Amino acid sequence: MLFKSIKMQMEEMFRRKLTLFTFCAVLVFVLINVYKNMMTNYDIGFISQMYDPIRVHTLSDYSISGHFFFEYFPFIVVIPTACTYLNDRNTGNKLYIESRVGKNNYWYGKLISVFIVTFLIFTIPFLLEIIIDCICFDMSSHGDPAGIKYVKSITMDSRYPFAKILANNKILYGVIIILIFGCVSGILAMFNFAVATLPFFKYKIFTFFPIYILLFILSFIERVLNTNTTFNYRSMLKMFVLSPKIIDYNLYWVLAIALILVSYALIRIKIKRDDII
């Protein structure tokens, strides 16, 4: 019954115009970045000096298109799913699905479907970009868009997770980071959805705020503690980062697990509250 609930709710989400809009918006950022890279490498002319396509990927700090994408990311990541509970409640879809699969399966199915839909939207376009890069660019090009010395570049690369994979297979590294980015996007959307089920989120516009509040709190903690570890979501999620601060990926995984647990706890509270009502 849980699988049936997930299937029904994913189909409903994929039929929504906002889901298609979000996917197209992400795809536009990707295509703009690909076009920009093509023009840049065309001007360079020499293959050995052309920028490494993986380093100028949309999820990299070296991408202009990616810069704007990350500016709007907290808003874009919740567009397809932020209002899904209010829509179900107002249209009667919640009662319909509950009558088919049960109350518990409705809520758990909703939580999982929010994750899956968001994961797909925020992985497929970026994986498509890597495929386009492999077709349009010479992957042996190793020009560094940062314009720094090779030794320093290697030192910076050693800070990243899966640094050994990056050194041996940059395409595989890019795919892994994109999949992780999709997972984190799904977790953020799932957390946003779970918080938006609380009673004081009565209007749709308010359901877009939980992620902004979370990211503001993380930024506030960084300023208050004056720590060398960055809590900036841009540094946490990008494929290549130009940041003087420490990037503690273990801490980020702990944060991701905490968001999953909080999301689950909020849904459990919602189920018990519905049982009382």
Secondary structure by P-SEA (a helix, b strand, c coil): caaaaaaaaaaaaaacaaaaaaaaaaaaaaaaaaaaaaaaaaaacccccccccccccccccccaaaaaaaaaaaaaaaccccaaaaaaaaaaaaaaaaacccaaaaaaaaaaaaaaaaaaaacaaaaaaaaaaaaccccccccccccccaaaaaaaaaaccaaaaaaccaaaaaaaaaaaaaaaaaaaaaaaaaaaaccccccccccccaaaaaaaaaaaaaaaacccccccccccccccccccccccaaaaaaaaaaaaaaaaaaaaaaaaaaaac
